[in-house]
Amino acid sequence: MDITDRTVFIAGATSGIGRELARRFAAAGSAVIVGGRRTDLLDELAAEGFATVPIDVTDQGSVDRARDTILRDHPGLDTVVTMSGTGVPEDLRDPAHFSAAQETIDTNLLGTIRVIDAFTPHLIGRGAGTIITVSSGIGFLPFPLMPTYAASKAAVHAYSEALRAQLDGTGVEVSELVPPAVATTPEQAKLNPRALDLGEFATEVMDLLRADPTPREILVKGVLMHRWAERDGTYDELVAQRSQALASLPGRR
């Protein structure tokens, strides 16, 4: 895709990967609208020159208001990125985990669907555009410490595949960004030395997005071991390795 002259809305771009990709799209020449819940961070990004809009992807009214604001001020919108996400460790032996599971599904899966539904009629009406969903390497190679996060991202992958098939012939393309672990803060880099550097990750993502046609899946090199674990026969071994993190749960050894 041509990233030099797009009008891009990124839901969930006030921090982390979303914020970095917003800056990369803008640096390439695209107009970027940043959406998020935290007004203080939206104010910071507005000071950088970004258009901003409050949005809570778990609230249908908030999503609808954000859509109306964006399409009023940016009727040429042609790219939507569903970046909003959350996930925490869960102990599946403790039923108290359910509230965390519910929040994760509501944000990662239903939030993705809400945002897509809000903008799909506009993009179809234009006869052209791009939807970029965001799943995760964990959706293909589960991290047992975060089971609902993995399930939600596997669901986003399946939904993206179905969405692409249903939008075939409309001029609207669907691309799925599949991040591995990315160190979005120095603290995260210390906690997970294997996590990719945010800047290096973003550079690789933007290079992949520039391809024509836009790849169906945006796969940086660091996520290939996750994406193709079953094909490569490494799935069981890698899940067993990742299961060692369960020892960090209270009462586990």
N, C-alpha and C positions, 0 to 999 in steps of 0.2 A: 504494500500500500504506500501511497505517497503521504509521508508524514509532515510535509512542509507547508501544507495549506489546508489543514483539517480544522473543523470546529468540534472539539472533544469535550465530553462531559465525563468526569471520573467520579463515581460515587464512592466515597471512602478514601479520599486523597489528602486528608489533613496530616497524615504522618506516614512513616514507613515507605513501603514500595510505592503506594499510590502517589505520595507526595513527590517522590523522586521521578516517577514517570511523568507526572504533570510538568515538572521542570524540564524534562527531556523533550516532551512534545512542544513546549513553548520555545525552547532553544532552537528546535528544528524549524520553527516558523508557524506552528499551528496556534489557533486560539484555544484556550483551555478554560473550562469552567470546573471549579473544584467544589465538590459536595462533601459535607460531613456534619457530625452532630456538635462538635466542640466549637463554640463561637469564638473563643480566644484564638484557636488555631486558624479558623477562617479569617479572622482579622489580620493575623500575621501574613497569611497568603495574599490577602487583598493588598497589603502594604507592598508586596512584591510585584503587584500588577495583575494578579489573577482575578478573574470574575469568580465570585463565590456564591454558594447557595446552601442554606441549611437543609439537611435531609437526615431523617432517621428511617432507615430501610425497613425497620420492623413496624412502622406506622404508615398505613396506607394513605391517610390524609396528608402526612408529611411528604410522602413520595409524590402525590398528586400536585401538591402546592409547588414542589421543586420543579416538576415537569412544566407546569404552567408558566412559572417564572422564566425558566430556561428558554422555552420555545417562544415566549414573548420577546425576550431580549436577544435571542440567538436563533432566529428562524432557520438559519442555514446549518443547524446541528446535523452532523453526519456520522459521528462516532460516539458510542456509549461504552464505557468500561465499568463493569460491576465489581469494584475492588473491595467493598465492605466485607469484613470478616472478623470472627472471634473464635477462640478456642482455649480450653483449659484442661488440665489433667482431670481424670475422673476415675473413681474407684467403683467399678461395677458390682462389687460385693455390697456396697452401701447404697440403698435406695435413695439416699439424699442427693445422689448425683443427678437426679432427674431434672431438677431446675436448671442446672448448667447445660444439660443436653437439650432441653427445650429452647433455651436462649440461643444456643449454637445453631440449631436447625432454623429457628426463626430469622436469624441474621444471615447465615451463610447460604442457605438454600431458598427459603421463602423470600428473603430480602433480594436475592438475585432475581427471582421470578417477578417480584413487584416492580423492580426497576426496568427489567426487560419489557414487561407488559405495558408500562407507562409510555415507553418511547417507540415500541414496534409500529403502531399505526402511523406515526410521523415518518419513520424511516421507509416504510412501505410506500407511503404517499409520495416520497421523494423519488422512489424508484432506484435508490442507491444508498449505501451506507454500510457501516461496520458495527457489529456488536462484539465486544471482547469480554468474555466471561473469564473468571479467575478460579481455577480449581487448585490443586496442590499435588506435589509428588506423593504426599501422604494419602491421597485418594487412590493411588495405584499400589502403594506399598505401605500398609497401615503401620502407624506408630501406636502400639497398644495402650500407651499411657493416655492418649487423647482419642478415644474411640469414636465419639460423636463427631469430632472435627473431621476425622478420616471419612466417616460415613457421609457427612454433608458434602465434602469435596468430591467424593465418588459420585454422589448424586448430581452435583453441578456438571461433572463430565458427561454423564448420561443425558442430562437435560440439554447440554450444549449440542450433543450429537443429534438429538431429536429436533431441536430448534433449527439447526442447519438444514436438515432434511425438509422441514416444513416451510422454510423461507426460500428454498430453492426456486429460482425463476423470478423472484421479486426484485433482484438487484441488491439485496441486503446480505452481506456475508457475515459468517460467524466464525470467530477465531477464539481459541481457548488458551489462555496463558496458564502454564503449569509450573509454578515456582517450586524449587526445593527450599531447604532452610536458608534464609537470607538474614544476615546480621544487620538489622536496621538501627541498632544502637551499640555503643561500645560495650555495654553490659551484656547484650546478647552475644556479642563476639567472644566474650570471656566464657560465657556459659556453654557455648557450642563452637569450639574452634573449627569445626568442619563447615560451619555456615558460610555461605558465599558473601563476599564483600558487596555491599549494596550498590556502589558505583559500578563495579565490574558487571554485576548482574544486569543493571539497567542498560549498560552499553550493549551487552549481548542481546537483550530483549529488543532494543530499538533497531539493531542491525537485522535481526530476524524479521521484524515487522516491515522493514523496507522491501522485503522480497515481493515479487510480483509473479503469480498471485500471492496474496497474504496466506501464510501457512495456516492450515486448519488447527494445528497445535503449535504454540510457541514453546519450544523445548530447548532451554539452554543446556550446555554440555553437562552441567552438574546435576541435572534431573534425569538424565537418560537411564541411570542405574535403577531409579524408581519406576520410571515409565515402562521399562522393558524387562523387569525382574522375572515375571512369569515366563515370558518368551525365552529368556536366557537361562532359565533353570536355577536362578539364584534366590527365588522368592522365599522359600521356607527358611533358608539359612539367614537371610537378611531380617525376616520377621523375628526369628529367634534372637538375633543380636539386639534388635530394637526392643524386644520384650524385657531385656535386662533393666530398662528404666523403671519397670514396675516396682523394683525394690525401693524406689523413693517414696512410694505411697505409705502413709501411716500404718503401722502394724505389719508391714511386709518385710521380709528379709531376703 
